[in-house]
Amino acid sequence: MSSPKETVLAAAKELFGDKDPSAVDRWVAADYKQHSALAADGPEALRGLVAGLPAAFRYEGARVIADGDLVALHGVYHGFGPDPLVAFDIFRVADGKLAEHWDALTTVVTSTASGRSQIDGPTQIKDADKTEANRTLVAEFAEKVLRDADYSVLTDYISTETYHQHNPEAADGLAGFGAAAAEWAADGKNLVYKTIHRVIAEGDFVLLQSEGEFGVPCAYYDLFRIEDGRIVEHWDVIAPVPDSLPHGNGLF
């Protein structure tokens, strides 16, 4: 049987590359559980979504992170709406099929504070032997800094020398992040993390899926790259929680 990563990549190619609705029969479980705000529950809703994709639709993949039965994709959807959308997708694989899906999307920003795009930077996973150490580092960072807002320990987790930023409103480095956070707070948008739902780790990449507030209730997807025991790079999607969903499963 294929690995979960191989399963997700093959399914994504046929569903969103080939735009083949019949791929649902090959790759999607009968009890497929949906958490996206864009589709209803079950395989037939996914089939309808794929069947309705426009001719100009394409997916530009950047990163794939596999952790047990969970596989996270980071990339850009083109042609799904009027503007390209940066996305994180998380799939749970069971018995060789897609069994559950979560996502968060935000509009591509062409001019960013750091000069970096929302998806550029390293893509290849390394340091496989440090997966668990990196998971622990980011999980502690999430609890102490993000959730409990104890910024006195920030440099225990983020490098003071290298911090490449891909959030479009924040410049590189801790100073860049601090300046952006101050501007957000002045606009009434404090970074509030309430619940850390998932920590997905493979090698030097760790993805956090969290719930909180950023002016309004939101989903946070934060991807970190770690070198020598410190966070050195960050990508994210901050997506408002919609008032209603096309299913009863919640976003998380």
C-alpha positions as CSV (number, residue, x, y, z in Angstrom):
1,M,0.0,0.0,0.0
2,S,1.2,3.5,-0.8
3,S,2.3,5.8,2.0
4,P,-0.1,8.6,3.1
5,K,2.1,11.1,1.3
6,E,2.1,9.1,-1.9
7,T,-1.7,8.7,-1.6
8,V,-2.4,12.4,-1.1
9,L,-0.1,13.4,-4.0
10,A,-1.6,10.9,-6.4
11,A,-5.1,11.9,-5.4
12,A,-4.4,15.6,-5.6
13,K,-2.9,15.2,-9.1
14,E,-5.9,13.4,-10.4
15,L,-8.5,15.5,-8.6
16,F,-7.0,19.0,-9.0
17,G,-4.4,18.5,-11.7
18,D,-6.3,16.3,-14.1
19,K,-9.7,17.7,-12.8
20,D,-11.1,14.2,-13.0
21,P,-14.3,13.7,-11.0
22,S,-13.9,9.9,-11.3
23,A,-10.8,10.1,-9.2
24,V,-13.2,10.4,-6.2
25,D,-14.0,6.7,-6.7
26,R,-10.4,5.7,-6.5
27,W,-9.1,8.0,-3.8
28,V,-11.9,9.2,-1.5
29,A,-13.4,7.2,1.4
30,A,-17.2,6.7,1.4
31,D,-17.4,8.4,4.8
32,Y,-15.1,11.4,3.8
33,K,-15.4,14.1,6.4
34,Q,-15.1,17.7,5.3
35,H,-14.1,20.7,7.4
36,S,-13.6,23.2,4.6
37,A,-15.9,26.2,4.2
38,L,-15.9,25.6,0.5
39,A,-17.6,22.1,0.2
40,A,-20.3,20.0,1.9
41,D,-19.6,16.7,3.6
42,G,-18.9,13.5,1.8
43,P,-17.4,12.3,-1.5
44,E,-20.3,13.4,-3.8
45,A,-19.8,17.0,-2.7
46,L,-16.1,16.7,-3.6
47,R,-17.0,15.2,-6.9
48,G,-19.3,18.1,-7.7
49,L,-16.5,20.6,-6.7
50,V,-14.0,18.9,-9.0
51,A,-16.5,18.7,-11.9
52,G,-17.2,22.4,-11.6
53,L,-13.5,23.5,-11.7
54,P,-13.0,26.1,-14.5
55,A,-10.6,25.4,-17.4
56,A,-8.1,28.0,-16.1
57,F,-7.9,26.2,-12.7
58,R,-4.5,24.9,-11.6
59,Y,-2.7,24.2,-8.4
60,E,0.9,25.3,-7.7
61,G,2.4,23.1,-5.0
62,A,5.2,24.3,-2.8
63,R,5.5,21.9,0.2
64,V,4.3,18.5,1.4
65,I,4.6,17.5,5.1
66,A,3.6,14.0,6.2
67,D,3.2,13.0,9.8
68,G,1.6,9.6,10.5
69,D,-1.8,9.5,8.8
70,L,-1.8,13.3,8.3
71,V,-0.5,15.0,5.2
72,A,-0.3,18.8,4.8
73,L,0.0,20.6,1.4
74,H,1.1,24.2,1.0
75,G,0.6,25.9,-2.3
76,V,-1.5,28.3,-4.5
77,Y,-4.8,27.7,-6.2
78,H,-5.1,29.6,-9.5
79,G,-8.5,30.1,-11.2
80,F,-10.5,29.1,-8.2
81,G,-11.7,32.7,-7.7
82,P,-10.9,36.1,-9.2
83,D,-7.5,36.1,-7.4
84,P,-4.9,33.4,-6.7
85,L,-5.3,31.9,-3.2
86,V,-2.5,30.7,-0.9
87,A,-3.7,27.5,0.8
88,F,-2.9,25.0,3.5
89,D,-4.7,21.7,3.1
90,I,-4.5,18.9,5.6
91,F,-5.7,15.4,4.7
92,R,-6.1,12.4,7.0
93,V,-5.5,9.1,5.2
94,A,-7.1,5.8,6.2
95,D,-6.8,2.5,4.4
96,G,-5.2,4.2,1.4
97,K,-7.9,6.8,0.9
98,L,-8.6,10.4,1.8
99,A,-10.8,10.2,4.9
100,E,-10.9,13.8,6.2
101,H,-9.9,17.3,5.1
102,W,-9.2,20.7,6.6
103,D,-8.0,23.9,4.9
104,A,-7.4,27.6,5.1
105,L,-7.0,30.0,2.2
106,T,-6.1,33.7,1.7
107,T,-5.6,35.9,-1.3
108,V,-2.1,36.2,-2.7
109,V,-0.4,39.5,-2.0
110,T,2.1,40.6,-4.6
111,S,3.9,43.3,-2.6
112,T,5.1,42.2,0.8
113,A,6.9,43.8,3.7
114,S,9.8,41.3,3.5
115,G,10.0,41.1,-0.3
116,R,9.4,37.4,0.0
117,S,6.3,35.7,-1.5
118,Q,3.8,33.8,0.6
119,I,5.2,30.4,-0.6
120,D,8.8,30.9,-1.7
121,G,11.8,29.6,0.2
122,P,13.1,26.1,0.9
123,T,10.8,23.2,0.0
124,Q,12.8,20.0,0.6
125,I,12.5,18.4,4.0
126,K,15.8,17.7,5.8
127,D,16.8,16.7,9.3
128,A,14.4,13.8,9.5
129,D,16.1,12.6,12.7
130,K,15.1,15.9,14.4
131,T,11.3,15.6,13.7
132,E,10.3,15.0,17.3
133,A,12.7,17.6,18.8
134,N,11.4,20.2,16.3
135,R,7.8,19.2,17.1
136,T,8.4,19.7,20.8
137,L,10.1,23.1,20.2
138,V,7.2,24.4,18.2
139,A,4.6,22.9,20.5
140,E,6.2,24.7,23.5
141,F,6.5,27.9,21.5
142,A,2.8,27.6,20.6
143,E,1.8,27.2,24.2
144,K,4.1,29.7,25.9
145,V,4.4,32.5,23.3
146,L,1.4,32.2,21.0
147,R,-1.3,31.0,23.5
148,D,0.0,32.4,26.8
149,A,1.6,35.6,25.2
150,D,4.8,35.3,27.2
151,Y,7.1,37.2,24.9
152,S,10.0,37.2,27.4
153,V,10.9,33.7,26.2
154,L,10.6,34.5,22.4
155,T,14.3,34.1,21.8
156,D,14.3,30.6,23.3
157,Y,12.4,29.5,20.2
158,I,13.1,32.0,17.4
159,S,16.6,32.7,16.1
160,T,17.9,36.2,16.8
161,E,20.1,36.0,13.7
162,T,17.8,34.6,10.9
163,Y,14.1,34.8,10.8
164,H,12.7,34.8,7.2
165,Q,9.2,36.0,7.2
166,H,6.5,35.2,4.6
167,N,3.5,36.9,6.2
168,P,2.9,39.7,3.7
169,E,2.6,42.4,6.4
170,A,5.7,41.6,8.4
171,A,9.4,42.3,7.5
172,D,12.2,39.8,8.2
173,G,13.6,39.3,11.7
174,L,12.1,39.7,15.2
175,A,12.0,43.4,14.8
176,G,10.0,43.1,11.7
177,F,7.5,40.9,13.4
178,G,7.3,43.2,16.4
179,A,6.6,46.2,14.2
180,A,3.9,44.4,12.4
181,A,2.3,43.1,15.6
182,A,2.3,46.7,17.0
183,E,0.5,47.9,13.8
184,W,-2.0,45.1,14.0
185,A,-2.7,46.0,17.7
186,A,-3.2,49.6,16.8
187,D,-5.8,48.5,14.3
188,G,-7.6,46.4,16.9
189,K,-6.2,43.1,15.6
190,N,-4.3,41.5,18.4
191,L,-2.8,38.1,17.8
192,V,-4.9,35.9,20.1
193,Y,-4.4,32.1,20.0
194,K,-6.9,30.1,22.1
195,T,-6.5,26.5,21.0
196,I,-3.7,24.6,19.3
197,H,-5.5,21.9,17.4
198,R,-2.7,20.1,15.5
199,V,1.1,20.0,15.4
200,I,2.2,18.3,12.1
201,A,5.9,17.7,11.9
202,E,8.3,16.2,9.4
203,G,12.1,17.0,9.6
204,D,12.8,20.7,9.8
205,F,9.1,21.7,9.0
206,V,6.4,22.0,11.6
207,L,2.8,23.1,10.8
208,L,0.5,24.5,13.5
209,Q,-3.3,24.5,13.1
210,S,-4.8,26.8,15.7
211,E,-7.9,28.7,16.6
212,G,-8.1,32.2,17.9
213,E,-8.9,35.8,17.1
214,F,-7.3,38.4,14.8
215,G,-9.9,41.2,15.1
216,V,-12.5,38.5,14.4
217,P,-12.6,34.7,15.1
218,C,-10.0,33.0,12.9
219,A,-8.1,29.9,11.9
220,Y,-4.3,30.2,12.1
221,Y,-2.1,27.9,10.0
222,D,1.5,28.6,10.8
223,L,4.4,26.8,9.1
224,F,7.8,27.0,10.7
225,R,11.2,25.9,9.5
226,I,13.8,25.0,12.2
227,E,17.6,25.0,12.1
228,D,19.9,24.2,15.0
229,G,17.0,24.2,17.6
230,R,15.6,27.6,16.6
231,I,12.8,28.8,14.3
232,V,14.3,30.5,11.3
233,E,11.4,30.8,8.8
234,H,7.7,31.3,8.9
235,W,4.8,31.1,6.5
236,D,1.1,31.5,7.4
237,V,-2.5,31.8,6.4
238,I,-4.9,33.6,8.7
239,A,-8.5,32.9,7.7
240,P,-11.7,34.4,9.3
241,V,-14.1,31.8,10.6
242,P,-17.3,32.0,8.5
243,D,-20.7,32.5,10.1
244,S,-21.9,29.3,8.7
245,L,-20.5,26.1,7.1
246,P,-22.0,23.8,4.4
247,H,-21.6,20.9,6.9
248,G,-21.8,20.3,10.7
249,N,-18.2,19.3,11.3
250,G,-16.7,22.7,12.2
251,L,-13.5,24.1,10.8
252,F,-11.2,22.1,13.1
